[in-house]
Amino acid sequence: MDWIANLLIPLIKSLVVVIGLLVAFAYMTWGERKLCARFQLRYGPNRAGPFGLLQPVADAFKAIFKEELIFGQVHSKVIYVIAPGISLAAALLAFAVVPVGPTINSFQVFGFQIPDISLSIAADVNIGVLYLFAIAGLGTYGIVLGGWTSNNKYSLLGALRTTAQIISYELPMGLAIVSVLLLSESLSMVKIVEKQAILPFVVLQPVAALIYLICGLAEANRSPFDLPETENELVAGFATEYGGIKFAVFFMAEYINMIVVSAVTATLFLGGWQWPAFLADLHPIIAVGLFFAKTVFVLFLFVWIRASLPRVRYDKLMKFCWKFLFPLALVNLAVTAVVIALLPG
């Protein structure tokens, strides 16, 4: 039935992903605190529930019941309130084209014939990579508008830093992805994964994978590139005038962005659900497990980097992008294009 394929299944998949990302965000905060504690020879959360597993629930209640304040000096109260939602919506929408597993063949449930189900929210979108770039750009508006409407010099500086940082690091990130597109010959995320059945692209493009991971840290405002909210310089940067649930929404957007960057890294460079093919072909659930295992591995790298490296100075952050990372990405793209031209197939 058309309504099942065109309405019901996409709606169910959307709800599963939104709820899944929100739960993943909550327990990513718990996991990061536990890992950082182990790196620093501490225990981490261990009071709220067994092993501290109820700590995210306690944090959620604390944020919800905190007093909400909107200061009189804000430029626009409407924009001030919706700015965190813009960042969160962009983070959630970015996951729509990430394929988490293969297509499940049609089957029957209670007499209804369920059509083929693609384990990607928007199925096989042939411009999936362009969609990701567009949505990633929209996410910046939430931070910029939040910093501007706060009418606070620290918030404004944090917003300006975000704009410069994200626009700068999008360029080498884009060039790294173009190197992958040259190998896959497609903008479809599903086809990029299918091309990695034999070898993941990290083997063929180790430089592009490293560039993408570094730029992902900058795009997600993660340490050592968390300059938009440096508490030692800007109090809390763009989030200085936000508290309660509005601050929590910004916090959610940051962590969901990190999850999306990790999932895209697993998709573009680690073979997604497809590699190794002899495991992925056993069962769709195993293929989905492969994808999530790779995503968790990249998330672990993010936390490890945070626990290991100090925050860089802002001028050095920009110099590193324009004087090293961007030229390196250009050289890598040129070498990739030449090799593909000389060695077709």
C-alpha positions, 0 to 999 in steps of 0.5 A: 500500500502506497501510504505505508511506503510513502508516509508510515515507514518514513514517519516511523524511521524519523521518530526512531532516529530523533528519539535515538539521537536524543538518547544517544546524546544523554548517554554520550555525556555520561560516557564522556564523563566516565572516560575523562574520569578514567583518563584522569584517575577518577571515578566519574558519575557513580551516585545516580543509579548503578554506575551513574547511569541515571545521571543524564536523567538527573541532569535533564530534570535539573535543566528543565526545572531551572528558572528561565530568565530573558534579560531586558537588553536582548535584541530580539526575544523571539530570535533569542528563544528560537536560536538554540532550536535552530542549532538542534534542528540542524543537528537532527536533520543532518542524520537524515541521509546517513545510511545505517544499514542495507535495505531490508527486503519486503515482508508481511506483518498481520497480512500487510505487505511491508515494502523494502525498507532502506535503513536511511531516513530519506532512503537513497538520496542522490545528492546526500553529500550536498544535503549534509553541507547545506544542513551543516551551514544552517546549524551555524545560524543558531549560534550566531543569532544566539550570540548576537541577540544576547547583546553581550560582548562575550556572546558576540565575540563567541558568535564571531569566532564561531562564524570564522572557525566554521567557515574556514574549516568547511573548506579543507573538510569539503576538499577531503570529501571531494577526494572521496567523491572522486573515488566513489563517483557518486554523491549518494551516501549509500553508493559511497558505502557500497564502493567500500565493500573491498577496502574502506576509503581510509586505506586509499585516502588516509590524508583525507580521513585525517583532515576530515577528522580534524575539521570535524572537531572544529565544526563540532566546537570540540576540544582542542578547538572549542574556542567559541565558548572558552570560559577562560576568555569569554565566560561561556562565549555565545551561551553566556546569557543562556541558562536552564533548558535553552542552554541544555538545547545548545548542549544537545546540539553540540553533542548530536553534532559530534555524533553526526560527524562520527557517523559520517566519518564511519560512512565516508572512510570506514566502510559504513555498514558494508565493510568488512563485507563477509560480516555485513552480508551475514544479516542486516542486524550485523551490518547495522552493528558494524556501523554503530561500532565504527561510530562509537570508535570515532566518538571515543577518539573525540573524547580521547583527544579532549582528555589529551590535548590543551585548547589552542590559541585562536590565532593559531587555530586559524593559521593552522587551517589556512596555512597548513590544512587547506594547502594539504587538502588541495595537494591531496585532492590534486594527487587523487585526481591525477592518480585516478586519471592515470589509473582508471578503474 
